[in-house]
Amino acid sequence: MYRPELVTLDKYVIYEAEREWTVYNWLQHFTLDMLRSELEQHGLEIQATYSDLRGRPWADGDEMAVVIGLK
């Protein structure tokens, strides 16, 4: 991960008989505060926060799931 930007890069090289190409997939990671700030600019807010897609109670970690709605 590149800090302080909180981005990672996945690089894939795809080979076929006739050609090859490279795909660069940049992923932006967010803290809850960063996400709140981004959403607020567009009239949105976090309405619920979970630790995963199963709805487990929020605990700070590497993954999160959020419910986003209008302010």
RARAUR-V841334 format. One line per field, one symbol per residue. ss: DSSP state (H for helix, E for strand, - for the rest). phi: phi as a letter, one per 20 degrees, with the letter a starting at -180 (. if undefined). A space follows every 50 residues. Layout:
ss = ???
phi = ???
This chain:
ss = -E----EEEEEEEEE----EEEEEEEEE---HHHHHHHHH---EEEEEEE ------E-------EEEEEE-
phi = .edeflcccddcdddcgebbbddddededceffffgfffgfdmdbeebcc eafenfgfbgaecbccddbff
